[in-house]
C-alpha cells in the first residue's frame, strides 16, 4: 500500500466528519521517525509487539491507541462493510480524544 492514497471509504468517512484526508499517502514507518517521536500509537497489540521486538530501545514510547480502554485492539476495517468503517472511526476518534486529554494534563 506504500505510495497509495487512502482507501476511498476511509477518506469519505473522514471528510463527512470534518477531517481533511486529501494529502494522505501511505508510507512505511522507519526507525528515524520512531527515534524522533515522543510517542508512537499503534492500533493492534501485534503491531506493538513487532515494533518492540525489532527496536526494544523504543519500548517506552510505543503504546496502543486503545490503552485507555483496557488496551483494546482497533482492527483495520479495510475491505469490510461501511458499518465496520463507522465503528472503527468511532473507536479511533474516542481513543484519540482520550489520549489528548491525558497528554494535556
TAWO-V855752 format. One record per residue. N is the residue number from 1. RES is the residue in one letter. NEAR is the number of other ideal C-beta (glycine too) atoms within 10 Angstrom. Layout:
# TAWO-V855752
N_RES_NEAR ; N_RES_NEAR
This chain:
# TAWO-V855752
1_X_11 ; 2_X_7 ; 3_X_8 ; 4_X_10 ; 5_X_14 ; 6_X_17 ; 7_X_18 ; 8_X_8 ; 9_X_18 ; 10_X_19 ; 11_X_16 ; 12_X_14 ; 13_X_19 ; 14_X_19 ; 15_X_12 ; 16_X_10 ; 17_X_11 ; 18_X_6 ; 19_X_13 ; 20_X_9 ; 21_X_14 ; 22_X_9 ; 23_X_7 ; 24_X_15 ; 25_X_10 ; 26_X_11 ; 27_X_11 ; 28_X_8 ; 29_X_12 ; 30_X_8 ; 31_X_12 ; 32_X_8 ; 33_X_11 ; 34_X_16 ; 35_X_11 ; 36_X_7 ; 37_X_13 ; 38_X_6 ; 39_X_10 ; 40_X_16 ; 41_X_19 ; 42_X_20 ; 43_X_19 ; 44_X_16 ; 45_X_13 ; 46_X_10 ; 47_X_17 ; 48_X_21 ; 49_X_12 ; 50_X_13 ; 51_X_19 ; 52_X_15 ; 53_X_9 ; 54_X_10 ; 55_X_15 ; 56_X_10 ; 57_X_10 ; 58_X_15 ; 59_X_12 ; 60_X_9 ; 61_X_15 ; 62_X_20 ; 63_X_16 ; 64_X_20 ; 65_X_23 ; 66_X_22 ; 67_X_15 ; 68_X_16 ; 69_X_13 ; 70_X_7 ; 71_X_12 ; 72_X_16 ; 73_X_15 ; 74_X_19 ; 75_X_13 ; 76_X_12 ; 77_X_20 ; 78_X_12 ; 79_X_8 ; 80_X_13 ; 81_X_10 ; 82_X_11 ; 83_X_9 ; 84_X_15 ; 85_X_18 ; 86_X_15 ; 87_X_15 ; 88_X_19 ; 89_X_18 ; 90_X_11 ; 91_X_19 ; 92_X_16 ; 93_X_13 ; 94_X_15 ; 95_X_20 ; 96_X_12 ; 97_X_11 ; 98_X_15 ; 99_X_17 ; 100_X_9 ; 101_X_10 ; 102_X_10 ; 103_X_9 ; 104_X_6 ; 105_X_4
